[in-house]
Each structure stands twice: as C-alpha cells, then as structure tokens.
Amino acid sequence: MKEPVAPTIRKGTISALTVVEVGAIPTTFAMVTTEGCSSRLAVRIGANCTVEGEVCFFVGDEVEYTLIQGAAGEPPRARDLMKSGNHRDAIIDEYCHPIR
C-alpha cells in the first residue's frame, strides 16, 4: 500500500516559455523558478491559450501550483498551475519534471 500523499501549494515565477513538438503536436512548456530560487520545474502547459485565443501565461508571471510528491525515485507532479494574485483565470492540470 502506498503512503498517503499530502499536496502542498507552491509559488514560483515563469522564467521561460518554449514550444516543443511532442510527436507531431506542438506543446508549450513553462520553466518555473520556485519561490526562493531553490529549483526550476519544466511544466507542460499545452497550447497556452484560452478558448478565445488569448495567451494565458507570459515570462515573468507569478504562478501558484499544487505539488504532489511522487513515490521514491519518481518526479513530483504539479497540478492546477495558475497565475498568482488577481489573475487566477488560467488553470492548467499537467505534469512536471524537476530540472537537475
């Protein structure tokens, strides 16, 4: 039986955005520098636009995400990536990998 996992809310800042082709599908990744600059996460954010076609995330955006620690040897999962403060209109639920 797996140990229970306690999710935590973390904060960070988007330091870069890049588009990578996964298969034939372009996917946007955000490099998120964690609060205190202790580490960086590459977070897949998909198409990075709303249904109306507006861009959701920009470099320099302060964001919050829910971090769920993986089992031993597994990378953590980040869920509910959203802009901090008054910009909580863009919620993404994706996977992240720590950058070593």
C-alpha positions as CSV (number, residue, x, y, z in Angstrom):
1,M,0.0,0.0,0.0
2,K,1.3,3.4,-0.9
3,E,1.9,6.1,1.7
4,P,-0.7,8.9,1.7
5,V,0.5,12.0,-0.2
6,A,-0.1,15.5,1.1
7,P,-0.3,18.1,-1.7
8,T,1.2,21.5,-1.0
9,I,0.6,24.8,-2.6
10,R,3.8,26.3,-4.0
11,K,4.7,29.6,-5.7
12,G,7.1,30.5,-8.5
13,T,7.8,32.7,-11.5
14,I,7.8,31.7,-15.1
15,S,11.4,32.3,-16.4
16,A,11.0,31.0,-19.9
17,L,8.4,29.6,-22.3
18,T,9.3,27.2,-25.1
19,V,7.3,25.2,-27.7
20,V,8.4,21.6,-28.2
21,E,6.9,19.1,-30.7
22,V,5.6,16.1,-28.8
23,G,5.0,13.7,-31.7
24,A,3.5,16.0,-34.3
25,I,1.7,18.2,-31.7
26,P,3.4,21.5,-30.6
27,T,3.2,21.7,-26.8
28,T,4.2,24.7,-24.7
29,F,6.4,24.2,-21.6
30,A,7.0,26.8,-18.9
31,M,10.2,26.9,-16.9
32,V,9.0,27.8,-13.4
33,T,11.6,29.1,-10.9
34,T,10.4,28.1,-7.5
35,E,9.9,30.7,-4.7
36,G,13.3,31.4,-3.2
37,C,15.0,30.3,-6.5
38,S,15.8,26.9,-4.9
39,S,15.0,24.9,-8.1
40,R,13.3,25.0,-11.5
41,L,10.5,22.9,-12.9
42,A,9.6,22.4,-16.6
43,V,5.8,22.4,-16.6
44,R,3.8,21.4,-19.7
45,I,1.0,23.9,-20.2
46,G,-0.4,22.7,-23.6
47,A,-1.4,25.2,-26.2
48,N,-1.0,28.2,-23.8
49,C,-4.2,29.9,-24.9
50,T,-7.8,30.3,-23.9
51,V,-10.8,29.2,-25.9
52,E,-11.0,32.9,-27.1
53,G,-7.4,32.6,-28.4
54,E,-5.8,34.8,-25.8
55,V,-2.4,33.9,-24.4
56,C,-2.6,32.6,-20.8
57,F,1.0,32.7,-19.5
58,F,3.9,35.1,-20.1
59,V,7.5,35.2,-18.9
60,G,7.6,36.9,-15.5
61,D,4.2,35.8,-14.5
62,E,4.0,34.8,-10.8
63,V,2.2,31.5,-10.6
64,E,0.9,29.0,-7.9
65,Y,0.7,25.3,-8.3
66,T,-0.2,22.3,-6.2
67,L,2.9,20.0,-5.8
68,I,2.3,16.3,-5.1
69,Q,5.5,14.5,-4.2
70,G,6.0,11.2,-6.2
71,A,7.0,7.9,-4.6
72,A,10.7,7.2,-4.1
73,G,12.5,7.8,-7.4
74,E,9.5,9.3,-9.1
75,P,9.4,13.0,-10.1
76,P,6.8,15.2,-8.4
77,R,3.5,16.2,-10.1
78,A,2.4,19.8,-10.4
79,R,-1.4,20.4,-10.7
80,D,-3.6,23.4,-11.1
81,L,-0.9,25.8,-12.4
82,M,-2.5,29.3,-12.2
83,K,-1.4,32.9,-12.1
84,S,-1.0,34.3,-8.6
85,G,-2.9,37.3,-7.3
86,N,-5.8,38.7,-9.4
87,H,-5.0,36.6,-12.5
88,R,-6.5,33.2,-11.5
89,D,-8.3,32.7,-14.8
90,A,-5.9,30.2,-16.4
91,I,-5.9,26.8,-14.7
92,I,-3.8,24.0,-16.2
93,D,-3.5,20.5,-14.8
94,E,-0.3,19.0,-16.1
95,Y,2.9,17.0,-15.2
96,C,6.2,18.5,-14.3
97,H,9.8,17.2,-14.1
98,P,12.5,18.7,-11.8
99,I,15.4,20.2,-13.7
100,R,18.7,18.8,-12.3
